[in-house]
């Protein structure tokens, strides 16, 4: 059986980060908070601005431009499986990133949010340890902020 491959991070990238958190809020709340891109600057301290480039609901091909931690990023959505998975990627200052988010209801309550991201490109290869630390820090902060926002909703 053939079909479109599932979008994933670049497993050959020099920098890869994987992190997870359990959020004690309903799945629909966690999903809504995370996919309401225009609200990111309200709860993600590192996101300075967000501009939707594609009107309408979040879907494959949707594009958005955002500024985070000094990076000017234009991301394109590659996959949306409502309340389960979203993947986007794109260039930022010479860095090519691919970001996967997965949402799973936990049997005992709450939602396990797992994210993984890959970075490649000249700036990454120039200082892999710094890029790794920056990506790990960014993702753990993002998850913690998502947890706080969703649990307060």
C-alpha positions in Angstrom: 0.0 0.0 0.0 1.4 3.4 -0.9 0.5 6.8 0.3 1.8 10.1 1.4 4.4 9.6 4.1 3.7 11.0 7.5 5.5 14.3 8.0 8.3 14.0 10.5 11.5 15.7 11.8 14.7 15.3 9.9 16.4 12.4 11.7 19.7 13.3 10.0 19.7 16.9 11.3 22.7 17.8 13.5 20.3 19.1 16.3 17.2 17.2 17.4 15.2 17.7 20.6 12.4 15.6 22.0 10.4 16.6 25.1 7.0 15.7 26.7 4.8 17.0 29.5 1.4 16.0 31.0 -1.1 18.7 31.1 -4.0 18.4 33.5 -6.7 19.9 31.2 -9.2 18.5 28.7 -7.7 17.5 25.3 -10.0 20.0 23.5 -8.6 22.9 25.7 -5.0 21.9 25.2 -5.5 21.6 21.4 -7.4 24.9 21.2 -4.7 26.8 23.2 -1.9 25.3 21.1 -3.5 25.8 17.7 -4.8 29.4 18.4 -1.6 30.8 16.8 -2.7 34.4 17.1 -2.8 34.1 20.9 0.8 32.8 21.2 2.3 36.2 22.0 -0.1 36.3 25.0 1.3 33.2 26.7 4.6 32.5 25.0 7.1 35.0 26.5 9.5 34.5 23.6 7.0 35.0 20.8 7.1 38.7 19.9 4.6 38.7 17.0 2.5 36.4 15.0 1.0 36.9 11.6 -1.3 34.4 9.8 -0.4 34.4 6.1 -3.2 32.0 5.2 -6.8 32.9 6.3 -9.1 30.2 7.6 -8.7 27.2 9.8 -5.3 25.6 10.4 -4.7 23.0 7.6 -1.8 21.6 5.5 -0.5 24.5 3.5 -1.4 27.2 6.0 1.5 29.6 6.6 2.3 31.9 9.4 5.2 34.3 10.2 6.4 34.8 13.7 9.2 36.2 15.7 10.6 34.1 18.5 13.8 34.5 20.5 15.3 36.7 17.8 14.4 34.5 14.9 12.1 35.6 12.0 10.3 32.4 11.1 7.9 31.6 8.2 6.4 28.3 8.9 4.1 26.1 6.7 1.8 23.6 8.2 2.5 20.1 6.8 -0.1 18.1 8.7 -3.1 18.6 11.0 -4.9 15.6 12.6 -7.3 17.5 14.9 -6.7 17.0 18.6 -3.9 14.5 17.8 -1.0 15.9 15.7 0.2 19.0 14.0 3.5 19.4 12.0 5.0 22.6 10.6 8.4 23.7 9.3 10.3 26.3 7.5 13.3 28.5 7.4 14.6 30.9 10.0 17.8 32.9 9.6 19.5 30.0 7.7 18.1 27.3 9.9 15.6 24.8 8.5 13.3 23.5 11.2 10.7 20.8 11.3 8.4 20.7 14.4 6.0 17.9 15.3 3.5 18.1 18.1 1.4 15.0 19.3 -1.4 15.0 21.8 -2.6 11.9 23.7 -5.2 11.6 26.4 -3.8 9.8 29.4 -5.8 6.9 31.0 -5.6 8.6 34.4 -6.5 12.0 33.1 -4.7 14.8 31.5 -3.0 15.0 28.1 0.5 13.9 27.2 2.0 16.5 24.9 5.0 15.2 23.0 7.1 17.5 20.8 10.1 16.9 18.6 12.0 19.3 16.4 15.0 19.1 14.1 17.3 22.0 13.1 19.7 21.9 10.2 21.7 24.6 8.2 24.8 26.6 8.4 24.1 28.5 11.7 23.4 25.2 13.4 26.5 23.4 12.1 28.6 26.4 13.1 27.8 25.8 16.8 25.9 22.6 17.4 26.2 22.6 21.2 24.7 26.1 21.4 21.9 25.3 18.9 21.1 22.1 20.9 20.9 24.0 24.2 18.8 26.7 22.6 16.3 24.3 21.0 16.0 22.2 24.2 15.4 25.3 26.3 12.9 26.7 23.8 10.8 23.5 23.8 10.8 22.9 27.6 9.8 26.6 28.1 7.1 26.2 25.4 5.6 23.1 27.0 5.6 24.6 30.5 3.9 27.8 29.2 1.3 25.6 27.3 0.7 23.7 30.5 0.2 26.8 32.5 -2.2 28.4 29.9 -4.3 25.3 29.4 -4.6 24.4 33.0 -5.7 28.0 33.8 -8.3 28.0 31.0 
